[in-house]
């Protein structure tokens, strides 16, 4: 392991950002494709009597991947806190790749019967297990190599790499829709983007292998054994739970405007598949722009003001914005509403990621961050498509997903106030 004690130059920092976020790109790319192609995946692996049942089963398997995230966060997060950022991030990438290969290679339900949905579930569980610690590992790595006073800006590239993944996934989806017949797409065409995901794995391995360990990790005299990481996490459960509620706003907004949006556009607003994908692509570009802005603003004015302002705006505007869209569904209206939600998400998340790396106890930073993040993603994010689908089905109100987002904003507000009061108190006692 080559950890030179020389301080990083700007160039090595930029290349470190690229190396570390490349795996994050792959992970989001795969997660995304699953959301994009939910209807085709449902048709291939989960044939059911009604389309609603088939789609619900697919989104439930999508959700199951999220339930594995907290397990991955604890096990792999503790491992990364023990052995180091570099080694740990190579392990998370290997597990992620295994899950993706599995999903690409599985024959359809018609061919192998019940084994098909079971193997898809295994692939999802592997992806979820690795994703649980991947995000935390990458965010903490970026926070630890950041230059003083720029932590918000640096860590925003973790989410930034995910937006690039959505752009690529949406662009591929858009292109496939243009060049392939619907029947071909449904039969095997949807597997092509997943195959692309598999083909870039070796390239990402090469990038990750050259990562340097962070100075901050190398400088720490002692590293906790995994058992002690678990103990420390338990002792700090309030911070983890509050962190989770803070992430709730990010993950709900994110899954609403990206994973669920194409389905919402097609099924609820009756827009064409190409229009829905184009909106998703533009939203990803908008997210990519606002994330570093949010990070930089939080470096300048403090994390709390940005977090509180954005959560308040989300609480007040989520439902009215979606109501406007439900009343007059059109491509331009969908784009306008989702770009507004993207602005809220980008600025909030840009401030939230560095805040979360700062509130966690140093010795369990990756495990604590990952656990808070993955619990929120499991409870709020992963089930956003299911909850949105169910809300619309049972209330008959097409704007009802707005209630779900407002609820997440309330959770985020309460958690932010609690965490910053707590840290002010601990600073006073320390002082």
N, C-alpha and C positions, 0 to 999 in steps of 0.2 A: 504493500500500500504506500503510495507516494504522497505523504502529507508534508510538503515543504513548509517551513515556518515563515516563508516570505509573505508579506502582505499581497493580496490580489491586485493586479492592475485592472484598469477598466476593461481591457480586452479580455483578460481571463474571466472577469466577472460576467461579461456579455456571453462568452462561450459557456460558462457554467450555467447561466440562465437557460440557454438553449438546450444544453445536455439534460438538465434536470427536468425541464418542462416537456421534453419530447415524449417521455413515457406517459405523462399526464394527457398529452394530446391523444395518444393511442387509446387510452382508457376511456376518455370522453367520446372519442370517435365510435368505439364499439357500442357504448351505452346508447349513444344517439341513434345509431343505425337500428337498434332494436326498437326504439320508439317510432322511428320513421316508418319502418317496414312491418309494424305490428300487425296490420291487416293481412299481409302476405304470410308472415310467420304463423299467424293464427290458422290460415288456410292450409299451410304445409304440415304443421305439427299438431294442431289442436282442432281437428274438424268437429264441429258440434251441431246440434239441431238448429240453433238460431245464431245469427251473426253476432248478436249482443253477447250471448254466452261464450262464443268462441273468442271474441275480443276481450271479454272480461278475464278469461283464462290466461290469455297472452299477457295482459297487463298485470295479472296476479303473479305470473312467473317473473315479469319485469320487476315487480315489487319484492319478490323473494330474494332477488339479487341484493336488494337494499337491506333486507333483514340480516344478511351475512356480513354487512359492512361493520356493525358494531363489534362482531366477533373478530373480524380481521383487524379492526382498530386496536383492540386490546392486545391480541396475540402478536400481530406484526408490529404494531406501534411500540409495544414494550421491547420487542426485538430490536427495532431501529434505535430506541433510546439506549439499549445496551451495547450493540455492536458498532453503531455509527450510522451516519446518514447514507454513505455511499454503498456499503454492503447491503444494507436493508432495502435500498431502492432497486438494487439489481434483483433481489428476491421477489419483491412485489411485481416487478415487470415479468418475471418468468411465470408466475402464477396467472397473471392477466393473459399472457400469450396462450397458455394451455387452454383457458376457458374459451378464448376466441377461436382457436383451431377446432375445438370440439364443435362449436356451433356451425362453422362452415362445412364440416365434413359429414354431419349427420344426415342420413337418408330420410325421406319423408315418412309420415305416418302410414301411408299406403304401402310403403316398402317394408318397414320393420315393425309396424304396429306400435304397441305401448312403449317400446324402447325409445322411440323418437322423442315424445315429450319428456320422458325421464332424463335422457341425455342432454336435452336442451336445458332442463332445470339444473343439471350438474354443471354445465358450462356457465350458466348464470351465477350459480353459487360460487364457483371459482372466481369469476370476474368480480363479484361483490366482495368476496373475502380479501382480494388484493386491493380493490379500490378503497377499502376501509382505511388502509394506512398510507396509500399512495398520496392522497391529497395532503394529509398532515405532514408526511415526510417531505414533500416538495415545498410546502408553505414554510415549514420551519427551516429548511435548508436555505431558502431565499431570504428569510428574516435574518438568519445568522451570517450571510455573506453581504448583507446590505451595508452601504456606507452610512455613517451617522446621520440621523435626521431624514433618511430617505426610505425607511423601512416600509412605509405604506406603498410607495411607488414600486419598490422591488417586488414585494409579495403580490402585487396586483397581477404580475405576469403569470402566476399560477392559474388564476381564472382566465387570464388572457389566452393561454394556450388552449383552454377548452373552447373558447370562442372560435379559434382557428379551426379546431376539430369540427365544430358545427358548420362553419363555412364550407369546409371541404366535403363533409357528409351531405349537406344540402345541395351543393353544386353538383355532386355526383348523382344524387337522387333526381335532380332537375334534368341533367343530361340523359340519364337512363329513361326518364319519362318521355323525353323528346325522341330518342332513337329506337326504343323498343315498343313492341306491341304489349298491351296490358296483359294478355295471356302468357307471353314469354316471361315478363317480369314476375308474374304470379308463380309460374312454374319453377324457374331457376335464376332469372335475372337479378332478383334481390340479393342473391348470394355474392355477386361480383364485388360490391363495396366491402363486404366482410373479408373477401379474399385479399383485396388490396390491404386491409388492416393486417392480415397475416404476413404479407410480403414485406411490409416495412419493419416487422419485428427485429430481424437481424441488424438492420441499420441502427435502430434505437439502442440495441444492446451494445453496439460498438460505441455509440455516444456516451451511454451511461458508464461503461467500464472506465472511461477516461476522467470521470468526475473526481475532483479532489475532496477530501474530507473537510468540513468547515473548521476554521481555527477555533471557534468557540467550543466545539465538541472535543477537539484534540486537547484544548487547554484544561478541560475539566479533569481534576485529579482522580475522581472516583466515578464509576458508572454503576448505577443500581443493578442488582440482579433482577431478573424478570419478576420474581416473587415480590420483591420490594417495590417494583413499579406498580404492581396491582394494589399493594397496601397503600401507597401514596395516593393513587387514584381514588381509592375508597375514602381515604381521609379527606379528600378535596371534592367530594361528590357534589356539594352545592355549586362550586365553580363549573364543574362539568355540565350540570343540569342547566344552569343559567346560560352557559356558553351555547348549549344545544338550542335553547329558546331564541338566542340571538341569531343563530344560523337559520332558524325556522323561516325567517323572512326571505333570506337569500335563496334558500333551496326551493321554497314554494314559488316565488316569482320566476326563478330560473326554469323550473320544469313546466310552469304554466306557459311561459312565452316561447319555449323551445320544443320540448318533447311533446307536449300536449297540443300546441298550436296547429301543426299540420292536420291532426285528426279533427280538431275543433273546426278548422276552416272547411275541411271536406264534408264531415258528417253533419255538423250543426248549422254552419252558414252556407253550405252547398256551393262553396267556391271550388274551382278546379284544383286538382292535385298540384299542378305546376304553379298556380298562384300561391297556394299555401306554402310550398317549398321556397318560392321566391321571397315571401314575407320572412320566413325563418332565416334565410340567408342574410337578408338586410338587417334583421334584428341582431344576428351574431356580429355583424360589422359594427352596429351601433354599440353593442355591449363591449366589444373590443376597444372602442374609442373611450367609453365612459369609465371603464375599470381603472386604468392608470390615473385618470383625472380624479376619481374618488380617492385613490390612494394618496396622490399628491396633496389634495385638499386636506386630508386627515393629517398628513405630515405638517401642514402649515397651520391649521386651525384647531387641531386636536381631534381625536377619534370620536369622542362623545357628541359634539355638536352635529357632525355629519350624520352619525347613526340616528340620532333623535329626529333631526329634520326629515330625513328620508323615510323613516318608519311612520312619522306623522302624515306625510304626504300620501304614502301608500294606503294608510288607514282611511283617509278622507276620500281618495280618488279611485280606488280599485273598482268598486261596484259601479259608480256612475260611468266610468270609462267603458266598462264592458256592456253596460246598458245601452249606451250610444251605439255600440257596435252591433248588439243584438237587434236593435230597432232598425238600423239601416246597414245591413251587411253588404260590404263591397270590398274590393281589393284595397282601395285607398284608405277606407275607414279602418280596416283590419291593420293595415300598416301603421296608420297614425296612432291607434290605441296601443299597439304592441311596442311602438317606439317610445311612447311615454312610459310604459311599464319597464322598458329596457333602461331608460334613463334612471328611474328609481332604483332598479336592481344594480346597475353599474356603480353608481355613486355609493350606495349602501355597502355593497360587497367590497369595493375598494378600500373602505375604512374598516370593515368587519374582520377581514383576514388578518391584518396586522394586529388589531385589537385582541383577537383570539390567541395569537402567538404570545402576546404580552401578559395576558391574565393567567396563563398556565404556569404552574411551578416548573422551574427550569429542568429539574432532573426527570420529569415525566412529560416534557413539552410535546413530543410527537404523539405519545399515547393519549394524553389529555386532549390535545387539539383534535386528533383523529376520532376519539370517542365522541366528543361533543358534536363534531361535524357529521359523523356517520349516523348517530342517533337521530339528528335532525333530518338528515337525508332519508333515513329509513321511515321515520314517522310522518314527516311532512312532505318531502320531495317525491320519494318513490311512489307514494300513494296519491299524489296530486292528479294524475290522469284518471285513476279509478274513482276518486272522490268527485272530481269534476263531472265525469260521465254520470255517476250516480245522482249527484245533485240536480243536473239538468233533467235526467230521467224522472226523478220523483217530484221535483217542484214545477217542472214544465217551464222554468225560467231560464232562458239561455245565458243570462248574465250571472247566474248563481255561483259560478266559480269565484266571482269577485268577493263573496262572503268569506270564502276559504282564505283568500289572500289577506283580507282585512283582519281575520282572526290571527294569522301568522304575524301581522304587523303589530298587533296588541302584545303578543308574546314577546316580540323583539324589544318593544319599548320598555316593558316591565323588567326584562332581563338586563337591558342596558343600564337603567337607573340603579338596579340592585348591584350590579358588578362594579359600577363606578363609585357608588356609595361605599361599598365594601373596600375597594382599593384605597379610597380616601381615608377611611378609618384605619386600615392597616398601615398606611403611610404615617398617620398621626401617631399611632402606637409605636411605630418604629422610630419616629422622630422624638 
